[in-house]
Amino acid sequence: MSGVSEPLLQTIEPDEVEQPPAPTNAPTTPRPPAGARASTQQMATNPGDAESGIAGIFRQSAHPVVLFFLYLFRIAAIAVYLLCGFFTQNFVVSTVLVVVLLAMDFWNCRNVAGRILVGLRYWNQVDDDGESYWVFESRDPSRPANPIDSRMFWIALYAFPLLWLALLIVSFLKFNLSFIPIVLLALVFNVSNAIGFTYADRDAKERWAKASSVWNMGGIGGQLLGGVVKNSVGRIFK
C-alpha cells in the first residue's frame, strides 16, 4: 500500500447501517464495497490537470501575445485559402490575401516569434566578395525558453508545412492547377523557416557544448596547475 503525504479529509465512508432483513421472496442485489464508490470521484493530481486546453496554454506562456500571432497568421492563411471561395469568386483577391498572410507569417516567425519564444534567429548574409552564407544567433543558455512557448513554437514550425503539403496533394488530385502556385509558395515560406530554425537550434547546441567543454577543460587545467605548484612549493620548503 502506497503512503499518502496528506490526510484525505471528508472521504471516510460512514459505517454501514444495519437494514432489516429483506423478505425471502424479494430479489437481493449485492451492494458495491465502500471503496468502489469512493474511487469514482476524479480529482486533479497535478497542476497540469487544472491548466489544460488553449486557455491553460496561454496562461502558462511567458509571451502569450507573440504565441497568439504566430498561430493567427498561420491559421488565417490556411483558412482564407480554403474558405475564400465561399465569399468571393475573384481569384486575384483570394491570391493576394493568402500571399499577404504568408508573407506576414514568414516575417513574424523569423524575426519575432523565433527570437522571443525560443531565442533563435537566422538570416542570409552576403560578404564583400559576393558569397552568401547563413548567420545563426542564439540566446544564452542561462536564460532558457519557457517550455510551453518552446513546445508550441516547434509544433507550429513542423505541423503547418505538413498541412500545406496535404493541400498540395489535394490540389493535384482535384486538378486545381490554378491554386498550385499558392500552395507551392506557402511551402517555400514554411519549409524555409523550418530548415532555418532547425539549423539555428543545432548550431546553438554545438556552440554552447563546445564552450562548456572549453570551460570544463580550463577548470581541470587550473586544478592540475594548482596541484603542481602546491607540490613544488611544498618540496622546496620541506
Summary of the structure (lengths in Angstrom):
residues: 238
radius of gyration: 31.1
end to end distance: 63.7
largest distance: 106.9
contacts: 535
relative contact order: 0.08
helix: 66%
strand: 6%
